[in-house]
Amino acid sequence: MAEQVEQHSEHKEESFMEKIADKIHFDRSSSSSSSDSDSEVKPAAAPEASPSSVKAKIWRLFGREKPVHHVFGGGKPADVFLWRNKKISASVLGGATAIWVLFELLEYFLVGLVCHLLIFTLAVLFLWSNATTFINKKRPHIPEVQLPEEPILEIASALSIEINRALSMLREIATGKDLKKFLAVVAGLWILSVVGNCCNFLTLFYILFVLLHTVPVLYEKYEDKVDPLAEKAVQEIKKQYAVFDAKVLSKIPIGPLKDKKNA
């Protein structure tokens, strides 16, 4: 009888332990299934806005949508202005500086300088070629120099496009259709005349050349900081122009001849 009681108690303990083990197994399986369901739900969340899309909404100077390199044509001139090849850009800027120093500070004349350089070069090559016959050495190899056509054609096409655009804008202004452009062009020409009276053409050309080699590359580097400031400046200019338009420009009678014709 005692043995049956012990066996019955042992059977109860084993069944109790089995229930605990089944409970632990059920909790683990439920937790793993819930984690799997969470992992499946997470990818369905709404994607965050990419930085490129946010950056595309930023206001850019002059309303441009393309990079600065594309604005300058995207060719070799743009590479020079934006210092893509530092050796070429530095040599071009150094050559322009040397020309300005020679003609402006040392007061050389273009024809005289070219003639002196040619005389010196030809004299050195002539003496060197004749001296080789006495010292039994080879004559100097004089390379054949030819100007590449592609860069010159690119520069000429870019200049022609800009000149034609300026001429068409002047024609449009001369027709009297846009008073705002007329005032802007008059103000720009007046500023240019003031600057031209302060310095000669060579110095003005050199200043513009240096600005082309410094301002675009600095703007490309700090455009995210410059554009917000430029946006505020443009908004302020528009406000001042609106006040000027309301007080002055709107009171100017325009087109009396048209009214007479219509009458």
C-alpha positions, 0 to 999 in steps of 0.5 A, a space after each residue: 500500500 505504501 509503495 502505491 502511494 509513493 508511485 502515485 505521488 511520483 506520478 503527480 510530480 512528473 506530471 507537474 514538471 511536464 506541465 511546467 516544461 510545456 508552459 516554458 516551451 509555449 512562452 518561448 514559441 510565442 515570444 519568437 513568433 511575436 518577434 518574427 511578426 515585428 520584423 515583418 511589420 517593420 519594413 512596411 513602415 513609411 520610408 524616410 525622405 532621402 537627403 537628395 530629395 530634401 536638398 533638391 527643394 533648397 533655393 539656389 542662386 539665380 534659380 539654377 537647377 544644375 550643378 555649377 560645372 554644368 552651368 559653365 558648360 561642363 567642358 574644359 573651360 569649366 574644368 579650368 574655372 572650377 580647378 578640376 585640374 589644379 596644375 592647368 588652372 594655376 598655370 592659366 592664372 599665373 600666365 594672366 598675372 604675368 601678362 598683367 605685370 608686364 603690361 601694367 606695372 612694367 609698361 611693356 607694349 604687346 608688339 614690342 614684347 612679342 618681338 623681343 621674345 621671338 628674337 631671343 628664342 630664335 637667336 638661342 635656337 640658331 646659335 645652338 643649332 650651329 654650335 652642334 656642328 663644332 662639338 659633334 652633337 645632335 641638333 636640338 629637336 624643335 617640336 612642331 607646335 599646333 593649336 588644338 581646335 577643340 578648346 578654341 571652338 568650345 570657347 568661340 561657341 560659348 562666347 557666340 551664345 552669350 553675345 547673341 543672348 546679350 544682343 537679344 536681351 538688348 533688343 527686347 529692352 529697346 522695344 520698351 516692353 520690360 521696365 525692370 530689365 531696362 533699369 537693371 541694364 542701365 544700373 549695370 552699365 553705369 557701374 561698369 562705366 564708373 569702374 572703367 574710369 578708375 582703371 584701364 581695360 587691361 586691369 579690368 579684364 584681369 580683375 574679371 579673369 581673377 574673379 572667374 577663377 575664384 568666385 565660382 570655385 568658392 561658391 561651389 564649395 560653400 553653396 549650402 551656406 551662400 544660397 540661404 543668404 542670397 535668398 534673403 537678399 533677393 527677397 529684400 530686394 524684391 520688397 524694396 523694388 515693390 515699394 519703389 514700383 508702387 511709389 514711383 514706377 506705377 505713376 509714370 505714364 506709359 504708352 500714350 501713343 497706343 491709347 491714341 491709336 486705340 481711340 
